[in-house]
Each structure stands twice: as structure tokens, then as C-alpha cells.
Amino acid sequence: MNLPLAVFDGPVIWVVLFVVLLLFGGSKLPELARGLGKAKREFKKASDEVEDEVRNAVEEDERRKFRQKQIEEEERAKRAQDGKQN
């Protein structure tokens, strides 16, 4: 069952917040918010690290392909020059 996020409109959010307040109490809410904030920061950091790893892998692959192309062109030029000398 796929519920759209539109279900969480204004009144529903207030009800959810009220239930959370009842479950955890007013003294636990700041601690809960800090925990959620920390989890969000850690998730963001991890996703940034994965993105950097993928970007670095793609760039490394492009550099390797470019270098391989340069080597092939140098070899072709050398063979062509050797063929002219003979």
C-alpha cells in the first residue's frame, strides 16, 4: 500500500505532534529532537561521502580512458613514423 505524502497535511501533523507529546512527554522532546537532528546530520554526511566516492570513481575512470587513448595515439604515431622510415 503506497500512501502519498499529501496525507500529512496541517491537521494531521498537529495530531501526530500531540500524540508524540503524550507518548514521550515534554521533558523528552528536546532530547528526541537532538537525536533526530544528529541522525539527519549523520545520514547527510554518509550520503555526501557516497556521492564523493561515486564522483571520484567516475573521474578516475575518465582519466584512465583518456590516458589509454593518449597511449594508443602515441603508439599509432610511432608506428606511422617507423613505417615511413622503412
ROPATI-869988 format. One record per atom (N, C-alpha, C, O, CB): atom name; chain; x negated, y negated, z negated; residue number from 0. Coordinates in steps of 0.1 Angstrom, whole numbers, plus 2048, in hexadecimal, padded with zeros to 3 digits. Glycine has a CB too. Layout:
ATOM  atom  kette   xx   yy   zz   nr
ATOM    CA      A    X    Y    Z  NUM
...
END
This chain:
ATOM  atom  kette   xx   yy   zz   nr
ATOM     N      A  7F8  80C  800    0
ATOM    CA      A  800  800  800    0
ATOM     C      A  7F7  7F4  800    0
ATOM     O      A  7EF  7F2  7F7    0
ATOM    CB      A  80A  800  7F4    0
ATOM     N      A  7F9  7EB  80A    1
ATOM    CA      A  7F0  7DF  80B    1
ATOM     C      A  7F8  7D3  808    1
ATOM     O      A  801  7CF  80F    1
ATOM    CB      A  7EB  7DE  81A    1
ATOM     N      A  7F5  7CD  7FC    2
ATOM    CA      A  7FC  7C1  7F8    2
ATOM     C      A  7F5  7B4  7FD    2
ATOM     O      A  7E9  7B3  7FA    2
ATOM    CB      A  7FE  7C1  7E9    2
ATOM     N      A  7FC  7AB  803    3
ATOM    CA      A  7F5  79F  807    3
ATOM     C      A  7F2  796  7FB    3
ATOM     O      A  7F9  797  7F1    3
ATOM    CB      A  7FE  797  811    3
ATOM     N      A  7E8  78D  7FC    4
ATOM    CA      A  7E5  784  7F1    4
ATOM     C      A  7EF  77A  7EF    4
ATOM     O      A  7EF  773  7E5    4
ATOM    CB      A  7D7  77E  7F4    4
ATOM     N      A  7F9  778  7F8    5
ATOM    CA      A  803  76E  7F6    5
ATOM     C      A  80C  772  7EA    5
ATOM     O      A  814  769  7E6    5
ATOM    CB      A  80B  76D  803    5
ATOM     N      A  80B  77E  7E5    6
ATOM    CA      A  813  782  7DA    6
ATOM     C      A  80F  77A  7CE    6
ATOM     O      A  817  777  7C5    6
ATOM    CB      A  811  791  7D7    6
ATOM     N      A  803  775  7CD    7
ATOM    CA      A  7FD  76E  7C2    7
ATOM     C      A  800  75F  7C4    7
ATOM     O      A  7F6  757  7C5    7
ATOM    CB      A  7EF  771  7C0    7
ATOM     N      A  80C  75B  7C5    8
ATOM    CA      A  80F  74C  7C6    8
ATOM     C      A  810  746  7B8    8
ATOM     O      A  80D  74D  7AE    8
ATOM    CB      A  81C  74A  7CE    8
ATOM     N      A  814  73A  7B7    9
ATOM    CA      A  813  732  7AB    9
ATOM     C      A  819  739  79E    9
ATOM     O      A  812  73B  795    9
ATOM    CB      A  81A  726  7AD    9
ATOM     N      A  826  73C  79E   10
ATOM    CA      A  82C  742  792   10
ATOM     C      A  826  750  78E   10
ATOM     O      A  825  752  783   10
ATOM    CB      A  83B  744  795   10
ATOM     N      A  822  758  798   11
ATOM    CA      A  81C  765  795   11
ATOM     C      A  80F  763  78E   11
ATOM     O      A  80C  76A  785   11
ATOM    CB      A  81A  76D  7A2   11
ATOM     N      A  807  759  793   12
ATOM    CA      A  7FA  757  78C   12
ATOM     C      A  7FC  753  77E   12
ATOM     O      A  7F4  757  775   12
ATOM    CB      A  7F2  74C  794   12
ATOM     N      A  806  74A  77B   13
ATOM    CA      A  809  746  76D   13
ATOM     C      A  80D  752  764   13
ATOM     O      A  808  753  759   13
ATOM    CB      A  814  73B  76D   13
ATOM     N      A  815  75B  76A   14
ATOM    CA      A  819  767  762   14
ATOM     C      A  80C  76F  75F   14
ATOM     O      A  80B  774  754   14
ATOM    CB      A  823  76F  76A   14
ATOM     N      A  804  771  769   15
ATOM    CA      A  7F8  77A  768   15
ATOM     C      A  7EF  773  75D   15
ATOM     O      A  7EA  77A  754   15
ATOM    CB      A  7F0  77B  775   15
ATOM     N      A  7ED  766  75E   16
ATOM    CA      A  7E5  75F  754   16
ATOM     C      A  7EB  761  746   16
ATOM     O      A  7E3  762  73C   16
ATOM    CB      A  7E3  751  757   16
ATOM     N      A  7F8  760  744   17
ATOM    CA      A  7FF  761  738   17
ATOM     C      A  7FD  76F  732   17
ATOM     O      A  7FA  771  726   17
ATOM    CB      A  80E  75E  739   17
ATOM     N      A  7FE  77A  73B   18
ATOM    CA      A  7FC  787  736   18
ATOM     C      A  7ED  789  732   18
ATOM     O      A  7EB  790  728   18
ATOM    CB      A  7FF  791  741   18
ATOM     N      A  7E4  784  739   19
ATOM    CA      A  7D6  785  735   19
ATOM     C      A  7D4  77E  728   19
ATOM     O      A  7CC  784  71F   19
ATOM    CB      A  7CD  77E  740   19
ATOM     N      A  7DA  773  726   20
ATOM    CA      A  7D8  76C  719   20
ATOM     C      A  7DE  775  70D   20
ATOM     O      A  7D8  775  703   20
ATOM    CB      A  7E0  75E  719   20
ATOM     N      A  7E9  77B  710   21
ATOM    CA      A  7EF  784  706   21
ATOM     C      A  7E6  790  703   21
ATOM     O      A  7E5  794  6F8   21
ATOM    CB      A  7FD  788  70A   21
ATOM     N      A  7E1  796  70E   22
ATOM    CA      A  7D9  7A2  70C   22
ATOM     C      A  7CB  79F  705   22
ATOM     O      A  7C7  7A6  6FC   22
ATOM    CB      A  7D6  7A8  719   22
ATOM     N      A  7C5  795  709   23
ATOM    CA      A  7B7  792  704   23
ATOM     C      A  7B7  788  6F9   23
ATOM     O      A  7AD  788  6F1   23
ATOM    CB      A  7AE  78D  70F   23
ATOM     N      A  7C0  780  6F7   24
ATOM    CA      A  7C0  775  6ED   24
ATOM     C      A  7B8  769  6F1   24
ATOM     O      A  7B0  76A  6FA   24
ATOM    CB      A  7BB  77B  6E0   24
ATOM     N      A  7BB  75E  6EB   25
ATOM    CA      A  7B4  752  6EE   25
ATOM     C      A  7A6  752  6EC   25
ATOM     O      A  79E  74B  6F3   25
ATOM    CB      A  7BB  746  6E7   25
ATOM     N      A  7A1  759  6E1   26
ATOM    CA      A  793  759  6DE   26
ATOM     C      A  78A  761  6E8   26
ATOM     O      A  77F  75E  6E9   26
ATOM    CB      A  791  75E  6D0   26
ATOM     N      A  790  76B  6EE   27
ATOM    CA      A  789  773  6F8   27
ATOM     C      A  789  76D  706   27
ATOM     O      A  780  772  70E   27
ATOM    CB      A  78F  781  6F8   27
ATOM     N      A  791  764  709   28
ATOM    CA      A  792  75F  717   28
ATOM     C      A  785  758  71B   28
ATOM     O      A  780  75B  726   28
ATOM    CB      A  79D  755  718   28
ATOM     N      A  77E  750  713   29
ATOM    CA      A  771  74A  717   29
ATOM     C      A  767  755  71A   29
ATOM     O      A  75F  754  724   29
ATOM    CB      A  76C  740  70D   29
ATOM     N      A  766  75F  712   30
ATOM    CA      A  75D  76A  714   30
ATOM     C      A  760  771  721   30
ATOM     O      A  757  775  728   30
ATOM    CB      A  75D  774  708   30
ATOM     N      A  76D  774  723   31
ATOM    CA      A  771  77A  72F   31
ATOM     C      A  76E  772  73C   31
ATOM     O      A  769  778  746   31
ATOM    CB      A  780  77D  72F   31
ATOM     N      A  770  765  73B   32
ATOM    CA      A  76C  75C  746   32
ATOM     C      A  75D  75C  749   32
ATOM     O      A  759  75C  754   32
ATOM    CB      A  771  74E  743   32
ATOM     N      A  755  75C  73E   33
ATOM    CA      A  747  75C  740   33
ATOM     C      A  743  769  746   33
ATOM     O      A  73A  76A  74F   33
ATOM    CB      A  73F  75B  732   33
ATOM     N      A  749  774  742   34
ATOM    CA      A  746  781  748   34
ATOM     C      A  74A  782  757   34
ATOM     O      A  742  787  75F   34
ATOM    CB      A  74D  78C  741   34
ATOM     N      A  755  77C  75A   35
ATOM    CA      A  759  77C  768   35
ATOM     C      A  750  773  771   35
ATOM     O      A  74C  776  77C   35
ATOM    CB      A  768  777  76A   35
ATOM     N      A  74C  767  76B   36
ATOM    CA      A  743  75E  772   36
ATOM     C      A  735  765  774   36
ATOM     O      A  72F  764  77F   36
ATOM    CB      A  741  752  76A   36
ATOM     N      A  730  76C  76A   37
ATOM    CA      A  723  773  76B   37
ATOM     C      A  724  77E  776   37
ATOM     O      A  71B  780  77E   37
ATOM    CB      A  71F  779  75E   37
ATOM     N      A  72F  785  776   38
ATOM    CA      A  731  790  780   38
ATOM     C      A  732  78A  78E   38
ATOM     O      A  72C  790  797   38
ATOM    CB      A  73E  798  77D   38
ATOM     N      A  738  77E  78F   39
ATOM    CA      A  739  778  79C   39
ATOM     C      A  72C  773  7A1   39
ATOM     O      A  728  775  7AD   39
ATOM    CB      A  743  76C  79C   39
ATOM     N      A  724  76E  798   40
ATOM    CA      A  716  769  79C   40
ATOM     C      A  70D  775  7A0   40
ATOM     O      A  706  775  7A9   40
ATOM    CB      A  70F  762  790   40
ATOM     N      A  70E  780  798   41
ATOM    CA      A  706  78C  79C   41
ATOM     C      A  70B  792  7A9   41
ATOM     O      A  702  796  7B1   41
ATOM    CB      A  708  797  791   41
ATOM     N      A  718  792  7AC   42
ATOM    CA      A  71C  797  7B8   42
ATOM     C      A  717  78E  7C4   42
ATOM     O      A  713  793  7CE   42
ATOM    CB      A  72C  798  7B9   42
ATOM     N      A  718  781  7C2   43
ATOM    CA      A  713  778  7CC   43
ATOM     C      A  704  77A  7CF   43
ATOM     O      A  700  77A  7DA   43
ATOM    CB      A  716  769  7C8   43
ATOM     N      A  6FD  77B  7C4   44
ATOM    CA      A  6EE  77D  7C5   44
ATOM     C      A  6EB  78A  7CD   44
ATOM     O      A  6E3  78B  7D6   44
ATOM    CB      A  6E8  77E  7B7   44
ATOM     N      A  6F3  795  7C9   45
ATOM    CA      A  6F1  7A2  7D0   45
ATOM     C      A  6F4  7A1  7DF   45
ATOM     O      A  6ED  7A6  7E7   45
ATOM    CB      A  6F9  7AD  7C9   45
ATOM     N      A  700  79A  7E2   46
ATOM    CA      A  704  799  7F0   46
ATOM     C      A  6FA  790  7F8   46
ATOM     O      A  6F7  793  803   46
ATOM    CB      A  712  793  7F1   46
ATOM     N      A  6F4  786  7F1   47
ATOM    CA      A  6EA  77E  7F8   47
ATOM     C      A  6DE  786  7FB   47
ATOM     O      A  6D7  785  805   47
ATOM    CB      A  6E7  772  7EF   47
ATOM     N      A  6DA  78F  7F1   48
ATOM    CA      A  6CE  797  7F3   48
ATOM     C      A  6D0  7A1  7FF   48
ATOM     O      A  6C7  7A3  807   48
ATOM    CB      A  6CB  79F  7E6   48
ATOM     N      A  6DC  7A7  7FF   49
ATOM    CA      A  6DF  7B0  80B   49
ATOM     C      A  6DF  7A8  818   49
ATOM     O      A  6D9  7AD  822   49
ATOM    CB      A  6ED  7B7  808   49
ATOM     N      A  6E4  79D  818   50
ATOM    CA      A  6E5  794  824   50
ATOM     C      A  6D6  791  828   50
ATOM     O      A  6D3  792  834   50
ATOM    CB      A  6ED  788  822   50
ATOM     N      A  6CE  78D  81F   51
ATOM    CA      A  6C0  78A  822   51
ATOM     C      A  6B8  797  828   51
ATOM     O      A  6B1  796  831   51
ATOM    CB      A  6B8  785  816   51
ATOM     N      A  6BB  7A2  822   52
ATOM    CA      A  6B5  7AF  826   52
ATOM     C      A  6B9  7B2  835   52
ATOM     O      A  6B0  7B5  83D   52
ATOM    CB      A  6B8  7BA  81D   52
ATOM     N      A  6C5  7B0  838   53
ATOM    CA      A  6CA  7B3  845   53
ATOM     C      A  6C4  7A9  84F   53
ATOM     O      A  6C0  7AD  85A   53
ATOM    CB      A  6DA  7B2  846   53
ATOM     N      A  6C4  79C  84B   54
ATOM    CA      A  6BE  792  854   54
ATOM     C      A  6AF  794  856   54
ATOM     O      A  6AB  793  862   54
ATOM    CB      A  6C0  784  84D   54
ATOM     N      A  6A8  798  84C   55
ATOM    CA      A  69A  79B  84D   55
ATOM     C      A  698  7A7  856   55
ATOM     O      A  68E  7A7  85E   55
ATOM    CB      A  693  79D  840   55
ATOM     N      A  6A0  7B1  855   56
ATOM    CA      A  69E  7BD  85D   56
ATOM     C      A  6A1  7BA  86C   56
ATOM     O      A  69A  7BF  875   56
ATOM    CB      A  6A8  7C8  859   56
ATOM     N      A  6AB  7B1  86F   57
ATOM    CA      A  6AE  7AE  87C   57
ATOM     C      A  6A3  7A5  882   57
ATOM     O      A  69E  7A8  88D   57
ATOM    CB      A  6BB  7A6  87D   57
ATOM     N      A  69E  79C  87A   58
ATOM    CA      A  693  793  87F   58
ATOM     C      A  686  79C  882   58
ATOM     O      A  67F  79A  88B   58
ATOM    CB      A  68F  788  875   58
ATOM     N      A  683  7A5  879   59
ATOM    CA      A  678  7AE  87A   59
ATOM     C      A  679  7B6  887   59
ATOM     O      A  66F  7B8  88F   59
ATOM    CB      A  676  7B7  86E   59
ATOM     N      A  685  7BB  88A   60
ATOM    CA      A  687  7C3  896   60
ATOM     C      A  686  7BB  8A2   60
ATOM     O      A  680  7BF  8AC   60
ATOM    CB      A  696  7C9  895   60
ATOM     N      A  68B  7AE  8A2   61
ATOM    CA      A  689  7A5  8AD   61
ATOM     C      A  67A  7A2  8B0   61
ATOM     O      A  676  7A2  8BB   61
ATOM    CB      A  691  798  8AB   61
ATOM     N      A  672  7A0  8A5   62
ATOM    CA      A  664  79D  8A6   62
ATOM     C      A  65D  7A9  8AC   62
ATOM     O      A  654  7A8  8B5   62
ATOM    CB      A  65E  79A  899   62
ATOM     N      A  661  7B5  8A8   63
ATOM    CA      A  65A  7C1  8AD   63
ATOM     C      A  65D  7C3  8BB   63
ATOM     O      A  654  7C7  8C3   63
ATOM    CB      A  65F  7CE  8A4   63
ATOM     N      A  66A  7C1  8BF   64
ATOM    CA      A  66D  7C2  8CD   64
ATOM     C      A  666  7B8  8D6   64
ATOM     O      A  661  7BB  8E1   64
ATOM    CB      A  67D  7C1  8CF   64
ATOM     N      A  665  7AC  8D1   65
ATOM    CA      A  65E  7A1  8D8   65
ATOM     C      A  64F  7A5  8DA   65
ATOM     O      A  64A  7A3  8E5   65
ATOM    CB      A  65F  794  8D1   65
ATOM     N      A  649  7AA  8CF   66
ATOM    CA      A  63B  7AD  8CF   66
ATOM     C      A  639  7B9  8D9   66
ATOM     O      A  62F  7B9  8E1   66
ATOM    CB      A  636  7B1  8C1   66
ATOM     N      A  642  7C3  8D9   67
ATOM    CA      A  641  7CE  8E2   67
ATOM     C      A  642  7C9  8F0   67
ATOM     O      A  63B  7CE  8F9   67
ATOM    CB      A  64C  7D9  8DF   67
ATOM     N      A  64B  7C0  8F3   68
ATOM    CA      A  64C  7BA  901   68
ATOM     C      A  640  7B3  905   68
ATOM     O      A  63B  7B5  910   68
ATOM    CB      A  658  7B1  901   68
ATOM     N      A  639  7AC  8FC   69
ATOM    CA      A  62D  7A5  8FF   69
ATOM     C      A  622  7AF  902   69
ATOM     O      A  61A  7AD  90C   69
ATOM    CB      A  628  79C  8F3   69
ATOM     N      A  621  7BA  8FA   70
ATOM    CA      A  617  7C4  8FD   70
ATOM     C      A  619  7CB  90B   70
ATOM     O      A  610  7CD  912   70
ATOM    CB      A  617  7CF  8F2   70
ATOM     N      A  626  7CE  90E   71
ATOM    CA      A  629  7D4  91B   71
ATOM     C      A  625  7CA  926   71
ATOM     O      A  61F  7CF  930   71
ATOM    CB      A  637  7D8  91C   71
ATOM     N      A  628  7BD  925   72
ATOM    CA      A  624  7B4  92F   72
ATOM     C      A  615  7B2  931   72
ATOM     O      A  610  7B1  93C   72
ATOM    CB      A  62A  7A6  92C   72
ATOM     N      A  60E  7B3  926   73
ATOM    CA      A  5FF  7B2  926   73
ATOM     C      A  5FA  7BE  92D   73
ATOM     O      A  5F0  7BD  935   73
ATOM    CB      A  5F9  7B1  918   73
ATOM     N      A  5FF  7CA  92A   74
ATOM    CA      A  5FB  7D6  931   74
ATOM     C      A  5FD  7D6  940   74
ATOM     O      A  5F5  7DA  948   74
ATOM    CB      A  601  7E2  92A   74
ATOM     N      A  609  7D1  944   75
ATOM    CA      A  60D  7D0  952   75
ATOM     C      A  603  7C6  959   75
ATOM     O      A  5FF  7C9  964   75
ATOM    CB      A  61B  7CB  954   75
ATOM     N      A  600  7BB  952   76
ATOM    CA      A  5F7  7B1  958   76
ATOM     C      A  5E9  7B7  95A   76
ATOM     O      A  5E2  7B5  964   76
ATOM    CB      A  5F7  7A4  950   76
ATOM     N      A  5E5  7BF  950   77
ATOM    CA      A  5D8  7C5  950   77
ATOM     C      A  5D7  7CF  95B   77
ATOM     O      A  5CD  7D0  963   77
ATOM    CB      A  5D4  7CB  943   77
ATOM     N      A  5E2  7D8  95D   78
ATOM    CA      A  5E2  7E2  967   78
ATOM     C      A  5E2  7DB  975   78
ATOM     O      A  5DC  7E0  97E   78
ATOM    CB      A  5EE  7EB  966   78
ATOM     N      A  5EA  7D0  976   79
ATOM    CA      A  5EA  7C9  983   79
ATOM     C      A  5DD  7C3  986   79
ATOM     O      A  5D9  7C4  992   79
ATOM    CB      A  5F5  7BE  982   79
ATOM     N      A  5D6  7BE  97D   80
ATOM    CA      A  5C9  7B8  97F   80
ATOM     C      A  5BF  7C3  982   80
ATOM     O      A  5B6  7C1  98B   80
ATOM    CB      A  5C4  7B0  973   80
ATOM     N      A  5BF  7CF  97C   81
ATOM    CA      A  5B7  7DA  97F   81
ATOM     C      A  5B9  7DF  98D   81
ATOM     O      A  5B0  7E3  993   81
ATOM    CB      A  5B8  7E5  974   81
ATOM     N      A  5C6  7DF  991   82
ATOM    CA      A  5C9  7E4  99E   82
ATOM     C      A  5C4  7DA  9A9   82
ATOM     O      A  5C0  7DF  9B4   82
ATOM    CB      A  5D8  7E5  99F   82
ATOM     N      A  5C3  7CE  9A6   83
ATOM    CA      A  5BE  7C4  9B0   83
ATOM     C      A  5AF  7C5  9B1   83
ATOM     O      A  5A9  7C3  9BC   83
ATOM    CB      A  5C1  7B6  9AC   83
ATOM     N      A  5A8  7C9  9A6   84
ATOM    CA      A  599  7CA  9A7   84
ATOM     C      A  595  7D7  9AE   84
ATOM     O      A  58A  7D7  9B4   84
ATOM    CB      A  594  7CB  999   84
ATOM     N      A  59D  7E1  9AF   85
ATOM    CA      A  59A  7ED  9B6   85
ATOM     C      A  59D  7EC  9C4   85
ATOM     O      A  59A  7F6  9CC   85
ATOM    CB      A  5A0  7F9  9B0   85
END
